Amino acid sequence: MKNFTLEDLKRLAAIEADVCISMYMPTDTASATTDEERIRFKNLLRRAEKTIQERAPKEKELQKMIEEGRRLLENEYFWRHQSHGLAAFIAPEVFLFYRLPVAFDEVFAVSNRFALKPLMPLFMAEGKFYVLALSQAEIRLFSCTRHSVMEIDLVDVPQGIDRKDEILRYFRDVDEGLSEILSDQKVPLVLAGVDYLLPIFREATSYQWVLPEAVPGNPDELRAEELHEKALDIVRPVMERAQHEAAQRYHELAGRGFTAAGVRSVLPAAAFGRVDTLFVVLKERVFGTYDRDNNELKITSDEEQDAEDLLDRAAVETIKNGGRVYAVNREKMPEEHAPIAAILRY
């Protein structure tokens, strides 16, 4: 499985059409012998087809994308190799799907843009971390959340070295290969390896978010789940501290012109690159329309054809412009009565 990158998110965010269908569902790595996931996905496809018949009955390209989805239903290998969640996106000439390490709630959304807020845990500072298992025999990279771990295919990363006097050069080559995956991210990286290798990699790497504490010992002897458990003990305090410090900073800046709350204030700021840190309630929606060119925002019902989730839009705009997003439960919001709030750059 390939890692879902910031470029993937930006590509999805750039797609606009009269009908953009977003589908999310949980999957289970342990249920490869059942049809539960396929049945769930089949039902989502049926909803998508019904939506197309109602909103764009003459759009043949959309119907072709439904056929792509049906072919995926027949792919035995695909359904036997799942992660924790599946996301699929349909638009004219677009059918994209991703197996991801996030246990999504089931979501079906239709708008003129894709609904991308469920993906925010992949990018939020306290929701994701990496584990890099280092040895002279092999290099393994894992994308992790609090509840999941997924190994990333390292196509451009060299594997294995015999001579100890060439380890620094080898690790520099490894770091160069990893930069394709890590370059746009500000995500904690936990190293796992024997003592003498760790300082050599720290010297070689250009990635700024390597944590000082590491998982000791030979990682080749540990399964992915064991590495995840040990790394989570290291990264958990970092995750909790980062979110707490961000909320504390919000309260310190409140009333000084560097914070905003409510979608009418936050979304335009996010669209114009003013948001440094965004707090948004993950499982709430505020429907409406936003025209960036004219900076016009309207709150509407979800039944209007052009309506989109404005909280979703603000989160995506923040990520696109290099900000941080904390997609949280309502009780962790710095503003008690607002589903969205932000620390502003200016």
Secondary structure, 3 states (H helix, E strand, C coil): CCCCCHHHHHHHHCCCCCCEEEEEEECCCCCCCCCHHHHHHHHHHHHHHHHHHHHCCCCHHHHHHHHHHHHHHCCHHHHHCCCCEEEEEEECCEEEEEEECCCCCCEEEEECCCCCHHHHHHCCCCCCEEEEEECCCCEEEEEECCCCEEEECCCCCCCCCCCHHHHHHHHHHHHHHHHHHHCCCCCCEEEEECCCCHHHHHHHCCCCCECCCCEECCHHHCCHHHHHHHHHHHHHHHHHHHHHHHHHHHHHHCCCCCEEECHHHHHHHHHCCCEEEEEEECCCCCEEEEECCCCEEEECCCCCCCCEEHHHHHHHHHHHCCCEEEEECHHHCCCCCCCEEEEECC
